[in-house]
Amino acid sequence: MEEIKVNLDRLLKSRNVKSKELAEKIGITEANLSILKTGKAKGIRFNTLMSICRELDCQPGDILEYRRDCDESD
């Protein structure tokens, strides 16, 4: 099974940024940010991705990871 893994939670921890703080800075709700962090989102707007990258000083590939053959337990 393939998937797109969202590494936003790990990135937030490494940057010492709280979810609430990021949500406020990029203009989305904490609930929507949580959906994104947990990988339950069906998509992400480029504007949102760009805002996250700007605030966390990162690249889209730092947040999103394509996994070709992943195990359900990952």
C-alpha positions as CSV (number, residue, x, y, z in Angstrom):
1,M,0.0,0.0,0.0
2,E,1.3,3.5,-0.8
3,E,0.7,6.6,1.1
4,I,1.7,10.2,1.7
5,K,3.1,10.5,5.2
6,V,2.8,13.9,6.9
7,N,5.8,14.7,9.1
8,L,4.5,18.0,10.4
9,D,4.3,16.9,14.0
10,R,8.0,16.0,14.0
11,L,8.9,19.3,12.3
12,L,6.9,21.3,14.8
13,K,8.8,19.6,17.7
14,S,12.2,20.1,16.1
15,R,11.4,23.8,15.6
16,N,9.9,24.1,19.2
17,V,6.6,25.5,17.7
18,K,3.2,24.7,19.2
19,S,0.3,23.7,16.9
20,K,-1.8,26.6,18.2
21,E,0.9,29.1,17.4
22,L,1.4,27.8,13.8
23,A,-2.4,27.7,13.2
24,E,-2.7,31.3,14.2
25,K,0.2,32.4,12.1
26,I,-1.0,30.7,8.9
27,G,-4.7,31.5,9.4
28,I,-6.3,28.0,9.8
29,T,-8.1,26.4,12.8
30,E,-6.3,24.2,15.2
31,A,-8.7,21.5,14.2
32,N,-7.7,21.7,10.6
33,L,-4.1,21.7,11.5
34,S,-4.6,18.6,13.6
35,I,-6.3,16.8,10.7
36,L,-3.3,17.6,8.6
37,K,-0.8,16.6,11.3
38,T,-2.4,13.2,11.8
39,G,-2.5,12.4,8.1
40,K,-6.3,12.3,7.9
41,A,-6.5,15.2,5.4
42,K,-7.5,14.3,1.9
43,G,-5.5,17.2,0.5
44,I,-3.7,20.4,1.2
45,R,-4.0,23.8,-0.5
46,F,-0.7,25.1,-2.0
47,N,-1.3,28.4,-0.1
48,T,-1.5,26.5,3.2
49,L,1.6,24.5,2.4
50,M,3.5,27.6,1.4
51,S,2.5,29.3,4.6
52,I,3.7,26.4,6.7
53,C,7.0,26.3,4.8
54,R,7.4,30.1,5.3
55,E,6.7,29.9,9.1
56,L,8.8,26.8,9.7
57,D,11.6,27.7,7.3
58,C,11.4,24.4,5.5
59,Q,10.6,22.7,2.1
60,P,7.4,20.8,1.2
61,G,9.5,17.6,1.2
62,D,10.3,18.2,4.9
63,I,6.5,18.0,5.6
64,L,5.3,15.4,3.1
65,E,6.9,12.0,2.3
66,Y,5.8,9.6,-0.4
67,R,6.0,5.9,0.7
68,R,5.5,3.3,-1.9
69,D,5.4,0.1,0.2
70,C,4.3,0.8,3.7
71,D,3.0,-1.4,6.4
72,E,-0.4,-0.6,7.9
73,S,1.4,-0.4,11.3
74,D,3.6,2.5,10.2
